[in-house]
Amino acid sequence: MKNSIKVERAKNDFTQADLAEKVGVSRQTINSIEKGRFVPSTILALKMAEVFKISVHEIFSLEEVDWQG
């Protein structure tokens, strides 16, 4: 799954720590999500969308490999 968290953080002038505090996780969690090592829960994805004031689909998108079992 691809994400645009880093881009959205830059648009909003947020550090990883800023975003982490706003959504209630650690900075390391944000870093892991940005690098594609961790897939966030639905709740966390929705929280990020609320913080950025955009839809979840604008932050996260499926890749071809995500459709393969």
mmJSON file of the N, C-alpha and C atoms, coordinates in Angstrom:
{"data_MODEL":{"atom_site":{
"group_PDB":["ATOM","ATOM","ATOM","ATOM","ATOM","ATOM","ATOM","ATOM","ATOM","ATOM","ATOM","ATOM","ATOM","ATOM","ATOM","ATOM","ATOM","ATOM","ATOM","ATOM","ATOM","ATOM","ATOM","ATOM","ATOM","ATOM","ATOM","ATOM","ATOM","ATOM","ATOM","ATOM","ATOM","ATOM","ATOM","ATOM","ATOM","ATOM","ATOM","ATOM","ATOM","ATOM","ATOM","ATOM","ATOM","ATOM","ATOM","ATOM","ATOM","ATOM","ATOM","ATOM","ATOM","ATOM","ATOM","ATOM","ATOM","ATOM","ATOM","ATOM","ATOM","ATOM","ATOM","ATOM","ATOM","ATOM","ATOM","ATOM","ATOM","ATOM","ATOM","ATOM","ATOM","ATOM","ATOM","ATOM","ATOM","ATOM","ATOM","ATOM","ATOM","ATOM","ATOM","ATOM","ATOM","ATOM","ATOM","ATOM","ATOM","ATOM","ATOM","ATOM","ATOM","ATOM","ATOM","ATOM","ATOM","ATOM","ATOM","ATOM","ATOM","ATOM","ATOM","ATOM","ATOM","ATOM","ATOM","ATOM","ATOM","ATOM","ATOM","ATOM","ATOM","ATOM","ATOM","ATOM","ATOM","ATOM","ATOM","ATOM","ATOM","ATOM","ATOM","ATOM","ATOM","ATOM","ATOM","ATOM","ATOM","ATOM","ATOM","ATOM","ATOM","ATOM","ATOM","ATOM","ATOM","ATOM","ATOM","ATOM","ATOM","ATOM","ATOM","ATOM","ATOM","ATOM","ATOM","ATOM","ATOM","ATOM","ATOM","ATOM","ATOM","ATOM","ATOM","ATOM","ATOM","ATOM","ATOM","ATOM","ATOM","ATOM","ATOM","ATOM","ATOM","ATOM","ATOM","ATOM","ATOM","ATOM","ATOM","ATOM","ATOM","ATOM","ATOM","ATOM","ATOM","ATOM","ATOM","ATOM","ATOM","ATOM","ATOM","ATOM","ATOM","ATOM","ATOM","ATOM","ATOM","ATOM","ATOM","ATOM","ATOM","ATOM","ATOM","ATOM","ATOM","ATOM","ATOM","ATOM","ATOM","ATOM","ATOM","ATOM","ATOM","ATOM","ATOM"],
"id":[1,2,3,4,5,6,7,8,9,10,11,12,13,14,15,16,17,18,19,20,21,22,23,24,25,26,27,28,29,30,31,32,33,34,35,36,37,38,39,40,41,42,43,44,45,46,47,48,49,50,51,52,53,54,55,56,57,58,59,60,61,62,63,64,65,66,67,68,69,70,71,72,73,74,75,76,77,78,79,80,81,82,83,84,85,86,87,88,89,90,91,92,93,94,95,96,97,98,99,100,101,102,103,104,105,106,107,108,109,110,111,112,113,114,115,116,117,118,119,120,121,122,123,124,125,126,127,128,129,130,131,132,133,134,135,136,137,138,139,140,141,142,143,144,145,146,147,148,149,150,151,152,153,154,155,156,157,158,159,160,161,162,163,164,165,166,167,168,169,170,171,172,173,174,175,176,177,178,179,180,181,182,183,184,185,186,187,188,189,190,191,192,193,194,195,196,197,198,199,200,201,202,203,204,205,206,207],
"type_symbol":["N","C","C","N","C","C","N","C","C","N","C","C","N","C","C","N","C","C","N","C","C","N","C","C","N","C","C","N","C","C","N","C","C","N","C","C","N","C","C","N","C","C","N","C","C","N","C","C","N","C","C","N","C","C","N","C","C","N","C","C","N","C","C","N","C","C","N","C","C","N","C","C","N","C","C","N","C","C","N","C","C","N","C","C","N","C","C","N","C","C","N","C","C","N","C","C","N","C","C","N","C","C","N","C","C","N","C","C","N","C","C","N","C","C","N","C","C","N","C","C","N","C","C","N","C","C","N","C","C","N","C","C","N","C","C","N","C","C","N","C","C","N","C","C","N","C","C","N","C","C","N","C","C","N","C","C","N","C","C","N","C","C","N","C","C","N","C","C","N","C","C","N","C","C","N","C","C","N","C","C","N","C","C","N","C","C","N","C","C","N","C","C","N","C","C","N","C","C","N","C","C","N","C","C","N","C","C"],
"label_atom_id":["N","CA","C","N","CA","C","N","CA","C","N","CA","C","N","CA","C","N","CA","C","N","CA","C","N","CA","C","N","CA","C","N","CA","C","N","CA","C","N","CA","C","N","CA","C","N","CA","C","N","CA","C","N","CA","C","N","CA","C","N","CA","C","N","CA","C","N","CA","C","N","CA","C","N","CA","C","N","CA","C","N","CA","C","N","CA","C","N","CA","C","N","CA","C","N","CA","C","N","CA","C","N","CA","C","N","CA","C","N","CA","C","N","CA","C","N","CA","C","N","CA","C","N","CA","C","N","CA","C","N","CA","C","N","CA","C","N","CA","C","N","CA","C","N","CA","C","N","CA","C","N","CA","C","N","CA","C","N","CA","C","N","CA","C","N","CA","C","N","CA","C","N","CA","C","N","CA","C","N","CA","C","N","CA","C","N","CA","C","N","CA","C","N","CA","C","N","CA","C","N","CA","C","N","CA","C","N","CA","C","N","CA","C","N","CA","C","N","CA","C","N","CA","C","N","CA","C","N","CA","C","N","CA","C","N","CA","C","N","CA","C"],
"label_alt_id":[null,null,null,null,null,null,null,null,null,null,null,null,null,null,null,null,null,null,null,null,null,null,null,null,null,null,null,null,null,null,null,null,null,null,null,null,null,null,null,null,null,null,null,null,null,null,null,null,null,null,null,null,null,null,null,null,null,null,null,null,null,null,null,null,null,null,null,null,null,null,null,null,null,null,null,null,null,null,null,null,null,null,null,null,null,null,null,null,null,null,null,null,null,null,null,null,null,null,null,null,null,null,null,null,null,null,null,null,null,null,null,null,null,null,null,null,null,null,null,null,null,null,null,null,null,null,null,null,null,null,null,null,null,null,null,null,null,null,null,null,null,null,null,null,null,null,null,null,null,null,null,null,null,null,null,null,null,null,null,null,null,null,null,null,null,null,null,null,null,null,null,null,null,null,null,null,null,null,null,null,null,null,null,null,null,null,null,null,null,null,null,null,null,null,null,null,null,null,null,null,null,null,null,null,null,null,null],
"label_comp_id":["MET","MET","MET","LYS","LYS","LYS","ASN","ASN","ASN","SER","SER","SER","ILE","ILE","ILE","LYS","LYS","LYS","VAL","VAL","VAL","GLU","GLU","GLU","ARG","ARG","ARG","ALA","ALA","ALA","LYS","LYS","LYS","ASN","ASN","ASN","ASP","ASP","ASP","PHE","PHE","PHE","THR","THR","THR","GLN","GLN","GLN","ALA","ALA","ALA","ASP","ASP","ASP","LEU","LEU","LEU","ALA","ALA","ALA","GLU","GLU","GLU","LYS","LYS","LYS","VAL","VAL","VAL","GLY","GLY","GLY","VAL","VAL","VAL","SER","SER","SER","ARG","ARG","ARG","GLN","GLN","GLN","THR","THR","THR","ILE","ILE","ILE","ASN","ASN","ASN","SER","SER","SER","ILE","ILE","ILE","GLU","GLU","GLU","LYS","LYS","LYS","GLY","GLY","GLY","ARG","ARG","ARG","PHE","PHE","PHE","VAL","VAL","VAL","PRO","PRO","PRO","SER","SER","SER","THR","THR","THR","ILE","ILE","ILE","LEU","LEU","LEU","ALA","ALA","ALA","LEU","LEU","LEU","LYS","LYS","LYS","MET","MET","MET","ALA","ALA","ALA","GLU","GLU","GLU","VAL","VAL","VAL","PHE","PHE","PHE","LYS","LYS","LYS","ILE","ILE","ILE","SER","SER","SER","VAL","VAL","VAL","HIS","HIS","HIS","GLU","GLU","GLU","ILE","ILE","ILE","PHE","PHE","PHE","SER","SER","SER","LEU","LEU","LEU","GLU","GLU","GLU","GLU","GLU","GLU","VAL","VAL","VAL","ASP","ASP","ASP","TRP","TRP","TRP","GLN","GLN","GLN","GLY","GLY","GLY"],
"label_asym_id":["A","A","A","A","A","A","A","A","A","A","A","A","A","A","A","A","A","A","A","A","A","A","A","A","A","A","A","A","A","A","A","A","A","A","A","A","A","A","A","A","A","A","A","A","A","A","A","A","A","A","A","A","A","A","A","A","A","A","A","A","A","A","A","A","A","A","A","A","A","A","A","A","A","A","A","A","A","A","A","A","A","A","A","A","A","A","A","A","A","A","A","A","A","A","A","A","A","A","A","A","A","A","A","A","A","A","A","A","A","A","A","A","A","A","A","A","A","A","A","A","A","A","A","A","A","A","A","A","A","A","A","A","A","A","A","A","A","A","A","A","A","A","A","A","A","A","A","A","A","A","A","A","A","A","A","A","A","A","A","A","A","A","A","A","A","A","A","A","A","A","A","A","A","A","A","A","A","A","A","A","A","A","A","A","A","A","A","A","A","A","A","A","A","A","A","A","A","A","A","A","A","A","A","A","A","A","A"],
"label_entity_id":["1","1","1","1","1","1","1","1","1","1","1","1","1","1","1","1","1","1","1","1","1","1","1","1","1","1","1","1","1","1","1","1","1","1","1","1","1","1","1","1","1","1","1","1","1","1","1","1","1","1","1","1","1","1","1","1","1","1","1","1","1","1","1","1","1","1","1","1","1","1","1","1","1","1","1","1","1","1","1","1","1","1","1","1","1","1","1","1","1","1","1","1","1","1","1","1","1","1","1","1","1","1","1","1","1","1","1","1","1","1","1","1","1","1","1","1","1","1","1","1","1","1","1","1","1","1","1","1","1","1","1","1","1","1","1","1","1","1","1","1","1","1","1","1","1","1","1","1","1","1","1","1","1","1","1","1","1","1","1","1","1","1","1","1","1","1","1","1","1","1","1","1","1","1","1","1","1","1","1","1","1","1","1","1","1","1","1","1","1","1","1","1","1","1","1","1","1","1","1","1","1","1","1","1","1","1","1"],
"label_seq_id":[1,1,1,2,2,2,3,3,3,4,4,4,5,5,5,6,6,6,7,7,7,8,8,8,9,9,9,10,10,10,11,11,11,12,12,12,13,13,13,14,14,14,15,15,15,16,16,16,17,17,17,18,18,18,19,19,19,20,20,20,21,21,21,22,22,22,23,23,23,24,24,24,25,25,25,26,26,26,27,27,27,28,28,28,29,29,29,30,30,30,31,31,31,32,32,32,33,33,33,34,34,34,35,35,35,36,36,36,37,37,37,38,38,38,39,39,39,40,40,40,41,41,41,42,42,42,43,43,43,44,44,44,45,45,45,46,46,46,47,47,47,48,48,48,49,49,49,50,50,50,51,51,51,52,52,52,53,53,53,54,54,54,55,55,55,56,56,56,57,57,57,58,58,58,59,59,59,60,60,60,61,61,61,62,62,62,63,63,63,64,64,64,65,65,65,66,66,66,67,67,67,68,68,68,69,69,69],
"pdbx_PDB_ins_code":[null,null,null,null,null,null,null,null,null,null,null,null,null,null,null,null,null,null,null,null,null,null,null,null,null,null,null,null,null,null,null,null,null,null,null,null,null,null,null,null,null,null,null,null,null,null,null,null,null,null,null,null,null,null,null,null,null,null,null,null,null,null,null,null,null,null,null,null,null,null,null,null,null,null,null,null,null,null,null,null,null,null,null,null,null,null,null,null,null,null,null,null,null,null,null,null,null,null,null,null,null,null,null,null,null,null,null,null,null,null,null,null,null,null,null,null,null,null,null,null,null,null,null,null,null,null,null,null,null,null,null,null,null,null,null,null,null,null,null,null,null,null,null,null,null,null,null,null,null,null,null,null,null,null,null,null,null,null,null,null,null,null,null,null,null,null,null,null,null,null,null,null,null,null,null,null,null,null,null,null,null,null,null,null,null,null,null,null,null,null,null,null,null,null,null,null,null,null,null,null,null,null,null,null,null,null,null],
"Cartn_x":[0.853,0.0,0.895,0.601,1.347,0.649,1.438,0.829,1.53,0.824,1.366,1.49,1.747,1.806,2.896,4.063,5.173,4.8,4.15,3.701,2.672,1.704,0.66,1.24,2.211,2.867,3.551,4.232,4.932,3.942,2.823,1.792,1.279,1.216,0.683,1.767,3.014,4.161,4.201,3.953,4.002,5.272,5.884,6.94,6.268,7.061,6.511,6.007,6.752,6.343,5.028,4.852,3.595,2.408,2.538,1.446,1.194,2.269,2.141,1.352,1.658,0.954,-0.523,-0.818,-2.205,-3.061,-2.441,-3.219,-2.994,-2.124,-1.962,-1.082,-0.04,0.923,2.336,3.325,4.71,5.217,6.271,6.906,7.406,7.887,8.386,7.285,6.072,4.943,4.692,4.703,4.516,5.626,6.853,7.989,7.799,7.38,7.171,6.057,5.001,3.907,4.394,5.092,5.609,6.499,7.309,8.242,7.6,6.314,5.602,5.896,6.501,6.807,5.644,4.692,3.564,2.303,1.248,-0.048,-0.897,-1.376,-2.136,-3.514,-4.049,-5.426,-6.369,-7.576,-8.598,-8.795,-8.821,-9.013,-7.877,-6.641,-5.501,-5.523,-5.869,-5.968,-7.032,-8.159,-9.222,-8.79,-8.054,-7.553,-6.624,-5.736,-4.823,-5.594,-6.6,-7.423,-8.104,-8.6,-9.228,-8.227,-7.034,-5.998,-5.649,-5.502,-5.14,-6.347,-7.553,-8.797,-8.95,-8.621,-8.781,-9.313,-9.646,-10.164,-9.02,-9.348,-8.365,-7.788,-8.627,-8.172,-7.137,-7.126,-6.123,-4.772,-4.765,-3.53,-3.009,-3.908,-3.519,-4.09,-3.277,-3.762,-3.178,-3.983,-3.559,-2.621,-1.691,-0.813,-1.243,-0.774,-1.146,-0.876,0.239,0.612,-0.395,-1.088,-2.074,-3.278,-3.512,-4.653,-4.344,-3.083,-2.679,-2.72,-3.251,-3.417,-2.113],
"Cartn_y":[-1.173,0.0,1.231,2.148,3.399,4.433,5.417,6.503,7.814,8.902,10.241,11.026,10.314,10.971,12.039,11.703,12.662,13.941,13.79,14.944,15.755,15.074,15.773,16.47,15.846,16.492,17.78,17.718,18.903,20.023,19.673,20.666,21.37,20.618,21.147,21.612,21.517,21.917,21.159,19.841,18.979,18.136,17.94,16.941,15.597,14.538,13.227,13.268,13.938,14.035,14.795,15.86,16.631,15.741,15.032,14.165,13.046,12.473,11.397,11.861,13.048,13.578,13.792,14.295,14.587,13.327,12.208,10.981,9.958,10.269,9.418,8.197,8.326,7.231,7.791,6.918,7.375,7.899,8.682,9.177,7.995,6.959,5.78,5.085,5.107,4.521,5.289,6.612,7.43,7.139,7.053,6.751,5.397,4.393,3.051,3.038,3.793,3.871,4.563,5.682,6.413,5.536,4.691,3.835,2.546,2.356,1.18,-0.092,0.039,-1.141,-1.532,-0.625,-0.863,-0.326,-1.131,-0.703,-0.274,0.968,1.454,0.808,0.838,0.38,1.345,0.897,1.759,3.019,2.856,4.005,5.009,4.519,5.422,6.114,5.394,5.991,7.096,6.832,7.841,9.06,8.836,9.961,10.841,10.209,10.984,11.792,11.181,11.885,13.1,12.935,14.056,15.179,14.808,15.814,16.591,15.868,16.524,17.151,16.846,17.347,16.914,15.638,15.024,13.61,12.931,11.565,10.563,9.428,8.357,7.957,7.966,7.587,8.568,9.774,10.739,10.491,9.735,9.431,8.047,7.074,5.685,5.172,4.396,3.767,2.363,1.475,0.097,-0.021,-0.967,-1.289,-2.643,-2.988,-4.256,-5.446,-5.425,-6.527,-6.706,-5.635,-5.721,-6.548,-6.727,-7.496,-8.977,-9.312,-10.721,-11.38,-12.57,-13.293,-13.672],
"Cartn_z":[0.0,0.0,0.0,-0.891,-0.946,-0.064,0.384,1.145,0.836,1.117,0.871,2.182,3.27,4.574,4.614,4.079,4.099,3.351,2.209,1.417,2.193,2.78,3.537,4.767,5.41,6.555,6.108,4.963,4.439,4.115,3.486,3.162,4.417,5.527,6.781,7.752,7.304,8.124,9.451,9.373,10.554,10.512,11.647,11.766,12.023,11.96,12.328,13.759,14.632,16.04,16.189,15.404,15.452,15.091,13.982,13.535,14.543,15.047,16.033,17.251,17.733,18.899,18.596,17.401,17.032,16.92,16.51,16.32,17.43,18.39,19.566,19.386,18.558,18.4,18.559,18.453,18.561,17.216,17.279,16.055,15.228,15.91,15.215,14.411,14.928,14.2,12.916,12.988,11.788,10.789,11.255,10.389,9.7,10.451,9.882,8.844,9.085,8.11,6.845,6.994,5.831,4.961,5.589,4.852,4.354,4.648,4.172,4.937,6.105,6.921,7.822,8.015,8.915,8.261,8.274,7.747,8.936,8.924,10.082,10.18,11.384,11.588,10.868,10.68,10.073,10.911,12.214,13.11,12.957,12.913,12.766,11.407,10.356,9.026,9.001,9.647,9.71,10.519,11.595,12.395,11.558,10.794,9.955,8.914,8.313,7.337,7.97,9.186,9.901,10.157,10.602,10.891,9.624,8.497,7.232,6.521,7.002,6.407,4.945,4.71,3.395,3.592,2.493,2.617,2.783,3.342,3.511,2.148,1.112,-0.236,-0.793,-0.288,-0.734,-0.06,1.016,1.746,1.372,1.299,1.078,-0.235,-0.965,-2.191,-2.315,-2.841,-3.028,-4.228,-4.12,-5.228,-5.777,-6.96,-7.585,-6.661,-5.987,-5.094,-3.944,-3.578,-2.5,-2.895,-4.195,-4.69,-4.795,-4.662,-4.774,-3.397,-3.346,-2.103,-1.496],
"occupancy":[1.0,1.0,1.0,1.0,1.0,1.0,1.0,1.0,1.0,1.0,1.0,1.0,1.0,1.0,1.0,1.0,1.0,1.0,1.0,1.0,1.0,1.0,1.0,1.0,1.0,1.0,1.0,1.0,1.0,1.0,1.0,1.0,1.0,1.0,1.0,1.0,1.0,1.0,1.0,1.0,1.0,1.0,1.0,1.0,1.0,1.0,1.0,1.0,1.0,1.0,1.0,1.0,1.0,1.0,1.0,1.0,1.0,1.0,1.0,1.0,1.0,1.0,1.0,1.0,1.0,1.0,1.0,1.0,1.0,1.0,1.0,1.0,1.0,1.0,1.0,1.0,1.0,1.0,1.0,1.0,1.0,1.0,1.0,1.0,1.0,1.0,1.0,1.0,1.0,1.0,1.0,1.0,1.0,1.0,1.0,1.0,1.0,1.0,1.0,1.0,1.0,1.0,1.0,1.0,1.0,1.0,1.0,1.0,1.0,1.0,1.0,1.0,1.0,1.0,1.0,1.0,1.0,1.0,1.0,1.0,1.0,1.0,1.0,1.0,1.0,1.0,1.0,1.0,1.0,1.0,1.0,1.0,1.0,1.0,1.0,1.0,1.0,1.0,1.0,1.0,1.0,1.0,1.0,1.0,1.0,1.0,1.0,1.0,1.0,1.0,1.0,1.0,1.0,1.0,1.0,1.0,1.0,1.0,1.0,1.0,1.0,1.0,1.0,1.0,1.0,1.0,1.0,1.0,1.0,1.0,1.0,1.0,1.0,1.0,1.0,1.0,1.0,1.0,1.0,1.0,1.0,1.0,1.0,1.0,1.0,1.0,1.0,1.0,1.0,1.0,1.0,1.0,1.0,1.0,1.0,1.0,1.0,1.0,1.0,1.0,1.0,1.0,1.0,1.0,1.0,1.0,1.0],
"B_iso_or_equiv":[0.0,0.0,0.0,0.0,0.0,0.0,0.0,0.0,0.0,0.0,0.0,0.0,0.0,0.0,0.0,0.0,0.0,0.0,0.0,0.0,0.0,0.0,0.0,0.0,0.0,0.0,0.0,0.0,0.0,0.0,0.0,0.0,0.0,0.0,0.0,0.0,0.0,0.0,0.0,0.0,0.0,0.0,0.0,0.0,0.0,0.0,0.0,0.0,0.0,0.0,0.0,0.0,0.0,0.0,0.0,0.0,0.0,0.0,0.0,0.0,0.0,0.0,0.0,0.0,0.0,0.0,0.0,0.0,0.0,0.0,0.0,0.0,0.0,0.0,0.0,0.0,0.0,0.0,0.0,0.0,0.0,0.0,0.0,0.0,0.0,0.0,0.0,0.0,0.0,0.0,0.0,0.0,0.0,0.0,0.0,0.0,0.0,0.0,0.0,0.0,0.0,0.0,0.0,0.0,0.0,0.0,0.0,0.0,0.0,0.0,0.0,0.0,0.0,0.0,0.0,0.0,0.0,0.0,0.0,0.0,0.0,0.0,0.0,0.0,0.0,0.0,0.0,0.0,0.0,0.0,0.0,0.0,0.0,0.0,0.0,0.0,0.0,0.0,0.0,0.0,0.0,0.0,0.0,0.0,0.0,0.0,0.0,0.0,0.0,0.0,0.0,0.0,0.0,0.0,0.0,0.0,0.0,0.0,0.0,0.0,0.0,0.0,0.0,0.0,0.0,0.0,0.0,0.0,0.0,0.0,0.0,0.0,0.0,0.0,0.0,0.0,0.0,0.0,0.0,0.0,0.0,0.0,0.0,0.0,0.0,0.0,0.0,0.0,0.0,0.0,0.0,0.0,0.0,0.0,0.0,0.0,0.0,0.0,0.0,0.0,0.0,0.0,0.0,0.0,0.0,0.0,0.0],
"pdbx_formal_charge":[null,null,null,null,null,null,null,null,null,null,null,null,null,null,null,null,null,null,null,null,null,null,null,null,null,null,null,null,null,null,null,null,null,null,null,null,null,null,null,null,null,null,null,null,null,null,null,null,null,null,null,null,null,null,null,null,null,null,null,null,null,null,null,null,null,null,null,null,null,null,null,null,null,null,null,null,null,null,null,null,null,null,null,null,null,null,null,null,null,null,null,null,null,null,null,null,null,null,null,null,null,null,null,null,null,null,null,null,null,null,null,null,null,null,null,null,null,null,null,null,null,null,null,null,null,null,null,null,null,null,null,null,null,null,null,null,null,null,null,null,null,null,null,null,null,null,null,null,null,null,null,null,null,null,null,null,null,null,null,null,null,null,null,null,null,null,null,null,null,null,null,null,null,null,null,null,null,null,null,null,null,null,null,null,null,null,null,null,null,null,null,null,null,null,null,null,null,null,null,null,null,null,null,null,null,null,null],
"auth_seq_id":[1,1,1,2,2,2,3,3,3,4,4,4,5,5,5,6,6,6,7,7,7,8,8,8,9,9,9,10,10,10,11,11,11,12,12,12,13,13,13,14,14,14,15,15,15,16,16,16,17,17,17,18,18,18,19,19,19,20,20,20,21,21,21,22,22,22,23,23,23,24,24,24,25,25,25,26,26,26,27,27,27,28,28,28,29,29,29,30,30,30,31,31,31,32,32,32,33,33,33,34,34,34,35,35,35,36,36,36,37,37,37,38,38,38,39,39,39,40,40,40,41,41,41,42,42,42,43,43,43,44,44,44,45,45,45,46,46,46,47,47,47,48,48,48,49,49,49,50,50,50,51,51,51,52,52,52,53,53,53,54,54,54,55,55,55,56,56,56,57,57,57,58,58,58,59,59,59,60,60,60,61,61,61,62,62,62,63,63,63,64,64,64,65,65,65,66,66,66,67,67,67,68,68,68,69,69,69],
"auth_comp_id":["MET","MET","MET","LYS","LYS","LYS","ASN","ASN","ASN","SER","SER","SER","ILE","ILE","ILE","LYS","LYS","LYS","VAL","VAL","VAL","GLU","GLU","GLU","ARG","ARG","ARG","ALA","ALA","ALA","LYS","LYS","LYS","ASN","ASN","ASN","ASP","ASP","ASP","PHE","PHE","PHE","THR","THR","THR","GLN","GLN","GLN","ALA","ALA","ALA","ASP","ASP","ASP","LEU","LEU","LEU","ALA","ALA","ALA","GLU","GLU","GLU","LYS","LYS","LYS","VAL","VAL","VAL","GLY","GLY","GLY","VAL","VAL","VAL","SER","SER","SER","ARG","ARG","ARG","GLN","GLN","GLN","THR","THR","THR","ILE","ILE","ILE","ASN","ASN","ASN","SER","SER","SER","ILE","ILE","ILE","GLU","GLU","GLU","LYS","LYS","LYS","GLY","GLY","GLY","ARG","ARG","ARG","PHE","PHE","PHE","VAL","VAL","VAL","PRO","PRO","PRO","SER","SER","SER","THR","THR","THR","ILE","ILE","ILE","LEU","LEU","LEU","ALA","ALA","ALA","LEU","LEU","LEU","LYS","LYS","LYS","MET","MET","MET","ALA","ALA","ALA","GLU","GLU","GLU","VAL","VAL","VAL","PHE","PHE","PHE","LYS","LYS","LYS","ILE","ILE","ILE","SER","SER","SER","VAL","VAL","VAL","HIS","HIS","HIS","GLU","GLU","GLU","ILE","ILE","ILE","PHE","PHE","PHE","SER","SER","SER","LEU","LEU","LEU","GLU","GLU","GLU","GLU","GLU","GLU","VAL","VAL","VAL","ASP","ASP","ASP","TRP","TRP","TRP","GLN","GLN","GLN","GLY","GLY","GLY"],
"auth_asym_id":["A","A","A","A","A","A","A","A","A","A","A","A","A","A","A","A","A","A","A","A","A","A","A","A","A","A","A","A","A","A","A","A","A","A","A","A","A","A","A","A","A","A","A","A","A","A","A","A","A","A","A","A","A","A","A","A","A","A","A","A","A","A","A","A","A","A","A","A","A","A","A","A","A","A","A","A","A","A","A","A","A","A","A","A","A","A","A","A","A","A","A","A","A","A","A","A","A","A","A","A","A","A","A","A","A","A","A","A","A","A","A","A","A","A","A","A","A","A","A","A","A","A","A","A","A","A","A","A","A","A","A","A","A","A","A","A","A","A","A","A","A","A","A","A","A","A","A","A","A","A","A","A","A","A","A","A","A","A","A","A","A","A","A","A","A","A","A","A","A","A","A","A","A","A","A","A","A","A","A","A","A","A","A","A","A","A","A","A","A","A","A","A","A","A","A","A","A","A","A","A","A","A","A","A","A","A","A"],
"auth_atom_id":["N","CA","C","N","CA","C","N","CA","C","N","CA","C","N","CA","C","N","CA","C","N","CA","C","N","CA","C","N","CA","C","N","CA","C","N","CA","C","N","CA","C","N","CA","C","N","CA","C","N","CA","C","N","CA","C","N","CA","C","N","CA","C","N","CA","C","N","CA","C","N","CA","C","N","CA","C","N","CA","C","N","CA","C","N","CA","C","N","CA","C","N","CA","C","N","CA","C","N","CA","C","N","CA","C","N","CA","C","N","CA","C","N","CA","C","N","CA","C","N","CA","C","N","CA","C","N","CA","C","N","CA","C","N","CA","C","N","CA","C","N","CA","C","N","CA","C","N","CA","C","N","CA","C","N","CA","C","N","CA","C","N","CA","C","N","CA","C","N","CA","C","N","CA","C","N","CA","C","N","CA","C","N","CA","C","N","CA","C","N","CA","C","N","CA","C","N","CA","C","N","CA","C","N","CA","C","N","CA","C","N","CA","C","N","CA","C","N","CA","C","N","CA","C","N","CA","C","N","CA","C","N","CA","C","N","CA","C","N","CA","C"],
"pdbx_PDB_model_num":[1,1,1,1,1,1,1,1,1,1,1,1,1,1,1,1,1,1,1,1,1,1,1,1,1,1,1,1,1,1,1,1,1,1,1,1,1,1,1,1,1,1,1,1,1,1,1,1,1,1,1,1,1,1,1,1,1,1,1,1,1,1,1,1,1,1,1,1,1,1,1,1,1,1,1,1,1,1,1,1,1,1,1,1,1,1,1,1,1,1,1,1,1,1,1,1,1,1,1,1,1,1,1,1,1,1,1,1,1,1,1,1,1,1,1,1,1,1,1,1,1,1,1,1,1,1,1,1,1,1,1,1,1,1,1,1,1,1,1,1,1,1,1,1,1,1,1,1,1,1,1,1,1,1,1,1,1,1,1,1,1,1,1,1,1,1,1,1,1,1,1,1,1,1,1,1,1,1,1,1,1,1,1,1,1,1,1,1,1,1,1,1,1,1,1,1,1,1,1,1,1,1,1,1,1,1,1]
}}}
